[in-house]
Amino acid sequence: MTETGTQTTTKSESLAEAIERAGSPVELLRNQNWPAFTFPVAPEFTNWRDEQRAWNTTVALMDQSHHMTQLFLDGADLIPLLSSISPNTFTTFRPGVAKQLISVNQDGYLIGDGILFYNAEGPEGLVLIGHHILIDWVRFNVEKAQAEGRDVRYRLEANSHMRQGPPTFYRYELQGPKADIVMEKVFGGPAPEIKFFHIGDVEIAGRPVKALRHGMAGQPGFEFYGPWEDNEVVLEALMEAGAEHDIRRVGAKAYSSSPLESGWVPTPFPAVFNDDFAEYREWLPAARIGSVAGSLHSDDVHDFYMTPFDIGLGRSVRFDHDFHGRAALEKHAENQRRRKVTLIWNSDDVAAVVRSQVEPGVPAKFLDFPKARYGLYQMDAIEQDGRPVGISTDAGYVAYDQLYMSLATLDADIEEGAQVEVVWGEDPISRKDSVDAQHRQVRIRATVAPAPYHDYARTVYRANG
């Protein structure tokens, strides 16, 4: 499939057609193959454990140039269009600011999220970056607006797996307790004073660079970006400045686990299967919808839906304008049934899963390190005393704390420190190539902690043994 300009240029099965063929959205997504995704960056530059530790102990450099989809946007009608499909406020949005853009369906359930950079006025002055789920919904709405004669345009830039040639921008994330010290050497003075999620103009090695202030793995830092032709010069300058502070380049393995520490759910299940998305499902190629993995087993696709409040995106919601899904989202805001948490998995139960791989008999579902996700949407059931209480999403291991954990959305009445069980493995086993054809479902005890989990895990949890 080739995508350029404003349309998909090759015809393939639509999502609507695929659902009709499979019989239901759940049946389609549980059994549809989604290719194993390895970030187009070296898996390890040293070893993923020390690379993980670097953003907690010294300084780490993460290369974000390749794995995300980018949507370049402009036009006089762009901001009104985005405002109409997003609960984000745009009243103070201007060049030099970024925001975590989200979108919901008519019933207030989440479609997805991405980072919207307002770099400048004019052509391609705004860039939406993230997984393609939200980006596809924005593209659909831009194309509808164009058909109505509105002034709005986009250019889609796929990730480096899908795209020929280099990206428009390099993107280097500098994170860790010594990040500011490294930047003082880079700039020959104090790090630039830029507010959180604001963008500043700086210079590195004589090249103009944009700097976004934010943190990826629970640590302060910057994301530096600029024209691809400057990537080697800027990378070399950052690495040279960090050499005396034990800077580590972060490979794909370690980087994949960073959301566990920042508390960001990278791929929430998209609520695109209601009537208000019927036209969208006709437009969207089925190959782009992804796959669902895990023990959550239901024939009702609505059991997989989440509100922005369920996974900590409520801070992006503002009811200061009309947008698709506003009335329903206001009701969710008044009755928040779930919240985002970290689940710290019981070490004995994790060890038992690993041990089952080297013992006779049917093993438990294989548990990868540092990341255990075998579908685009990892959806594992959480139970307490035999009753369902939530959904576990991203799961993996953090070497600095020596803990296996997952991000989850959990019933609001379950307190920190409570014990729950994550149901790990599928029953029945789906037909995806990514799932072990033979495995048994097991239960892994877990302790409820905040997301991000750092203070809790490093004080309360460890103190209680």
N, C-alpha and C positions, 0 to 999 in steps of 0.2 A: 504494500500500500504506500503510495506516495502522497505527501501532503505539502502543498505550497499555497501561498496567497490566501484565498478565502474559501477554498473548497478541497475536498478529498478528490483526487483525480483518477482513482480506480474504484470500480464498483465491487463491493463485497457484501456478504450477508449482513443485514442490519440487525441490531439488537432485538427489535420487534419480531423479525423473522426467526431468529435463533430461539427466542422464548417460545414461540408457537411450535417450533420443531421439538424442543426439549420437553414442553408441557407446562413448565413453570419457571419463574426466575431462579428459585432456589435450586431446582434440578439442573438448570444450565450452569450456574456458577459453582456448584459443588463439584461438577464433573468436567468443567472446561479447563483445558491446559492453559497455564500461564507460564511463559518461559522463565526458567530460573534466571534471576537478575543479579548480575555481578557488576558493581560500579566499574566504569571504565577507567579505574585507577588501580595501580598495583595492589594486590590483596594485602601485602605487608611490605613495609620498607625495612623494618627491623623484625619485630614480632608484635602481634596485635595486643598482647598483654601490656607490654611496656608502652606501646603507643596509646592505649587507653589510659594508663596511669599518668602519662605526660600532661594531659589537660587538667589533672588534679594536683600535680606536684611541681611542674616546671612550665613548659609552654609547648603547644602542639600546633602544627600547621595542617589544615584540612583543605584538600583540593576539591572545590565544589563546581569546577568548570564543566563537568561532563554528565552528571547523572540525572539532572533535572530537565524538564521541559520548560521552554521559555516562550511566552506569547508577548510580542511587541505590539503596542496599541497606541492609537492616536485618533484625533477627530474632535470636532466641536461638540458632538453629542455623546462622547464617550463617558464622561462622568455621570450625566443623567442616566445613561443606560446601566452602568455598574450599580448606581444607587438603587435602581428599580429591581435588581435581582439580589441585592445583598443587604443584610441588616447592619453592615458597617456604616458609620457616619462619614460623610464627605464634606462637612461644613468647613473644616479647617485643612483639608487635604490640599497640598501644594508641592511645588518642586522642592526637593530636599527632605522629603518625608517618605517613610515606608509604613505599610500596615499589613496585618495578617487578614487577608480578605477571606470571607466565608460566604456561603450561599445555602439556602434551605428550600425545601419543597413547600407546597401549599399547606401541608400539615405541620410545618415547622421543624421537619427533620433534616439533618445535615446532608448536604451534597459533597462537600469537601472544603479544603482550605489551601491557601497559597500565599506567598509574600508578594505584595504589589509595591514596586519601586516607582516613585515619581521622580525620575531623573531630571527632566527638563520639559519646558514647553516645546511644542512642535512635533515633527515626524518621529514616531517611535519613542516618544518621550516617557511613556510608561511601559513597564515590563512586569508581567505576572509570571512568577517562577514557582514551580512545585511539581508534584505528580500531575499527570495529565487529566485526572478525573474532573477537578473543578475547571481546568483550562478548557476542556471540551465543551462544558456547559456554557462558558463565556463565549467561545467561538460560535456556538449555535445561535446565541442571542445576538451577536454581532452580525452574523449573516442574515438573520431575520430583519434586523434594523437596516441593513444595507438594501434589502429588497423593498423596504418601505421608503427608501430615499434619504435615510438619515446619514449624517456625516460621521462615519466611524469606520476604522480600518484595523486589520491585524496582520501580523506575519508570524507564522508558527515556526518555531525552531525546535525540532525534536532533540532528544538526548543523543549522546555520542554513539550509542548502539544503533540508532535509527537514521542518523544524519550522515551525509557525505561532507567531508571537509571539517575545518575547525569551527568552534562556536564563535559567536559575536564577541563575547566577553570571557576573560579568565575570571575566576572567583576564588580567592584564597581567604580562608577563615583562620584567624590567629586567636587561640584560646589558652587560658591557664593563668595561674597566679603570677607568673612572670611576664605575661604578655605586654603589660604596660612598660616594663623595663626594656624589653626588646624594642618596642616602638620608640622609646626615648633615643635609643641608639640609631634607629632608622631615620628619625626626624632630626637628630642632633639637638634634642630638647624634649620638653614634656609632650606626652601624647596629646593629640588634639582633643579639645573639650567639645564633644558632640553628644547631644542628648540621646537617650535610648530610642532606638528605631528612627533616628534621624540620619541623614546622609550629608557628609562633608566632603569638600574638595581638598585633597592633599597632594603631595608630590613624593614619589619614592624613586630613587636612583634617576632623578631628572625626568621622570615620566608622570603625567597627570593621572591621578587615581581617585576613584570614588571610595569613600569609607562609610560603611553602615555600622553603627554601634548597636551591638546586641550580643547575646550569648547562646551557644548551641548546646553545650553539655553541662549546664549548670554553673558555668564559669564566665567571668567577664571577658569581652574581646571585641574584635572588629572583623567585618568582612570587607576585604579590599577587592575592587573589581575595576576593570578597564579594558581597552581594546586588546583582542587576542594577540596581536603582533607584539605587545609589550610583556607577554606572560613570562618569558624566560628571564628577562631583566629584573622584573619585580620579584619573582620567586627567588632568584639568586640573592637579591638584596635582603630579603626577609630571612633566608636561611643563614646567611653570613652574619647578620645581626644577632641571631639567636644561638649561634654555635657555642658561645661560652656559657649559655644557660641551658644546655642540653636539650635544645629544640628537637622535636621529633616530627617527621612527616607522618601523617596518619593514613594508613592504607584502607582499602575498602572494608576489610573485616572489622577493624576497630570502629571506623566511621559508622557502620551500620548499626552499632549499638548505642551511639550517642543519644538517640531519643529517650532511652531508658533513664539517662541521667538528667536530661532537660525536662522530662515529663510530657513530651509532645507525642501524640498518637499519630504516626505518619500516614496511615491509610485507613481512615474510618470507612465503614461500609456506606456506599452512596445511596441515598434514598431517591432513586430515579424510577421507581416502578409503580407509582400512582398514576391516576388518570391525567393529572396536569403535565406529565412528562411523556404522554403518548406520542406527540409529534417528535420529540427529542429521540425517542427510541427508534423511530423510523429513520432518523438522520444518522444516528451513531452506529458505526461498524461494530458488530458483536465482538470482534477481536480486541477492542479497546476497553471492554468492561471489566476484564480481569477474572479472578477466581476467588472463591471463598474456601478456607480450610479450617479445620478444627472440630471440636466436639459439640458445639452448639448445633443441635439438630431440631429443625422445625420446618414444616411445609409452608409456613406463613412468612413471607419475606419481611413483613413488618416487625417480626421479632428480632431482626438484625439491625433495625434502624436505631439511630442515636440523635438526640438533640445536641445543639452546641453546648448546652449546660452539662450534659452527661460526660463530656470529655474536656472540660475546662476552657472552652472557647466562648463562654458567656461574656467575657470582658470585651469581646468584639461587637457585641450587640448593642444597638442604640435605636430606640423607638422615636426618633426625631424626624422620620420621613416614611413615606409609603414604600413598601417593597413586597415582593412575592413571598407569601407566607407569614406576613406580619401578625395577623389576628391570631393565628394558631401559636406562633412563637411567644406572643404576649401571655397566652395561657400557660405555656410551658414555663415561662419565667416565674409565674406565680405559684407553680406546683412542680418544683424540681425534684423529681423522684430519685435520680441517681447523681453521682459525682465521680470525678476522676480520682483514682488512687494508684499507688504502687502496691503490688503484692510481692512480698519477700518469700520466696519458696523455701520450704523446709529442706535443709541440706541432706538429711537422711533419705527423704523421698526422692530427691534429685539423684543421689548416689545409687539408689535402687533402680532407677530408670537406666542409668548408665551401666550398672552391673548386669542388668537383664540382657544386654547386648553380647555378653561373653559367657552366658550360662545356657544350658540346654533348654529347649522349649521356645514358645513364641515370645519374642521380646516385646517390651513396651515400645510405643512410638518413639523413633529415634529422636534424641535431643541434641541439636547442634549447639556448638559453642563458636563464637560468642552470640549468635542470633538463631533463634528457633522459630522461623516463620516459613511455612511451606505453601502459602497462597498469598495473593496480593492483599487479601483481607483475612487476617488470622482472628478467628472467632471461637474461643473456647469457653464452655459453660463454667460458671462458678456456682458452687452450692454451699449452703450452710445448714447442717442438720437435715440434709436430704431435700431441701427446697432451693429452687433457682434464685439467685440473688444478684446476678450480674454477668458481665462478659469480660473475659481476659483477652487482650489484643496482642500487642508486641511483647515478645518474651526473649530473654537472653541473659548473658553473664557479664558482670562488671568486675574486672580483675582488681581494681583498686580496693574495693570493699569485699572482694571474694564472696559475692552473693549472686545467686540466680534469682531473677525477678521478672515481673511482667507489669505492663501498664493495663489498667482495667477501668471499666465503669461499673460502679457498685451501688446497690440500694443505699439511699442516704442515711437510713437509720442504723447502719452497721458502723460501729465506732472504730477509731484507730486502735490497733493492738488486738483486735478481734481475730479469731481463726476462721478461715474458710477453706474450701477445697477447690482446686482447679482440676477439671476433668481433662486429661491429656490423652489425645488419640481419638480416632474416629470409629464410630460404631453406628450404622454400617460404614464400611470403608468405601470411600468414593473412588472414582475411576481416574482421577488425575494422575499423571505420571510422577508428580512430585511427592505423592504420599506412598509410604511403604505398603506394598500389597499385602504383607502379612505383619500384623502387629496387634497388640492387645491394649485396650483402654485402661488407664490407671488413674488414680486420684493422688494429687500432690497437695499436701497441706501448705497453707500460706498465711502469713501475717499481714494484716492491713496496715499500710503506712501511707503518708502523704505522697503527693507527686508535685514537684520533685521530692525525693525521699531522703536526701543527704543528712540533714540534722537528725532525723529520727533514727536512721540506720546506724549512724556513727555515735549515738548517745544512748537512746532508750533501748533499741533492739539489741545492740551488742552488750549493754549493761545487764540485760535480762537473760543473756546466754542463749 
